[in-house]
Each structure stands twice: as structure tokens, then as C-alpha cells.
Amino acid sequence: MAESAASTAAAFAVDVTKFRVAGQELSASHVRPATGGALRAEARLVHRGKSSLVYVVDVDNDGKLVSTCRITMAVRPHATG
């Protein structure tokens, strides 16, 4: 879920006609179990470079934090030719 949130955010952060994004690294800390109810992931951009984007994604279960993740997305130009 966190990786999907970061991937979606990254796709909106670049011109997808010129660049592609791909997950490069993920670090997650799970702080409590999800016990049912609604899950929500929120991605926040913390670094925007020429070749990478870094997001912090918090996942909550009915308002209680269950996981926090740091996800690095690689940004590469489309191959030409």
C-alpha cells in the first residue's frame, strides 16, 4: 500500500511522457497491527532531485499509525531510438 502511494505520487511529480519512475529502495517500520476497519496511506515528498524522489508514507488504520515508510523512487528518461 505504501509503495503504491509513493509510485502514484511520483507519476504525478514528473512528466511521464519524458520520464519513467521505478521503486529503488523501501524502508518500513510497522508500529502496530492493523485490526480491521479502513486503511489510509499518505505520501509526502521530502526530496526532489534530478534522478530520484524520496517520499515518507504513513499508513493509518482508522486514524492510528500502523506503519511509516521511506521510499526512494528512481527517475529515468525514456529510451530514445
HUDA-V108442 format. One line per field, one symbol per residue. ss: DSSP state (@ for helix, = for strand, . for the rest). phi: phi as a letter, one per 40 degrees, with the letter a starting at -180 (. if undefined). psi: psi as a letter, one per 30 degrees, with the letter a starting at -180 (. if undefined). A space follows every 50 residues. Layout:
ss = ???
phi = ???
psi = ???
This chain:
ss = .@@@@@@@@@@@@.....============........==========.. .==========..==============....
phi = .ccccccccccccbcccbbbbacbabbbbcbaccbhgcbabbcbcbabbc babbbbbbbbbfgbcbabbbbbbcbbcccbh
psi = eeeeeeeeeeeffljfffllkkkekkkkjjflkkglakkkkjkkkfkjae glkkkkkkkljhfkkfkkkkkkkkjkkkkl.
